[in-house]
Amino acid sequence: MNFLIYLINGIGLGSVYAIIALGYTMVYGIAKMLNFAHGDVIMIGCYTVFLTMTRYGMNPYISVALSVVVCTLLGITIEKIAYKPLRRATSLAVLITAIGVSYFLQNAALLLFGANTKSFSNVVNVPGITLADGALKISGTTIVTVVVCIVIMLILTWFIKNTKAGQAMLAVSEDKDAAQLMGVNVNGTISLTFAIGSGLAAIAGVLFCSAYPTLTPYTGSMPGIKAFTAAVFGGIGSIPGAFIGGILLGIIEILGRAYISSQLSDAIVFAVLIVVLLVKPTGILGKKIHEKV
């Protein structure tokens, strides 16, 4: 029974990683950039919900919607100011810029909100489920997180395959120059990708802090890193891969914490990633791309 409880908790945590990883994988798949400030966008979204609920007494669902808007606008701003000038730059330049944006957001949060840990209120009011005569309890937060993750993945898959904007994203991911010659607004398409990824970050952050109710300016850092790991694990650039990678990563982390060592759970996660990449460098669902010279 304990194993089943750990498994369910792992799926819940993995669903959060999967939502964040979807943002990573969309940005990389279309813009070919890794937004390592993504975790800090999560943190800004959580602070938006925290302040609007505690200071202004706002309805939790309205606070979440406002958080999505704030993070979406923040993602667009980051893309315009930091990443747009670097589209043809080296990967090292993009990495340095991403780290700089991350530090800027963390220090801005320290100045605005302070370093003290805040107690985050659970915004999920869905009752849990009790099974096996009370031996197995599934929290409402876990249920909502898993359902939201599945719905988001399905909507994104439909959006990419069946809408004009989604087709434009596919075109830009294949060849930016050719897409522009065909009349695709490359700048607008990449901005839309950052907007969607940042909006998803807000949702993931709220669900994460609802399950683990503490908030600091560094709250998004480790989930962001693990979600990136999940995206690579599943095959970065693949929406189903991000989902599978996130779920597997959450399960591995919880089981490692329960059966091996809580202190080594993070190391176990990254060790599994190394093993997977040694066996299949493109990730579980990643495809090897052959570039023509």
Secondary structure, DSSP 8 states (H G I E B T S, - for coil): -HHHHHHHHHHHHHHHHHHHHHHHHHHHHHH----TTHHHHHHHHHHHHHHHHHTT---HHHHHHHHHHHHHHHHHHHIIIIIGGGTTS-HHHHHHHHHHHHHHHHHHHHHHH-SS-EE---------EEEGGGTEEE-HHHHHHHHHHHHHHHHHHHHHHHSHHHHHHHHHHH-HHHHHHTT--HHHHHHHHHHHHHHHHHHHHHHHHHHS-EE-TTTTHHHHHHHHHHHHHH-TT-HHHHHHHHHHHHHHHHHHHHHT-SSSHHHHHHHHHHHHHHH-TT-SS--------
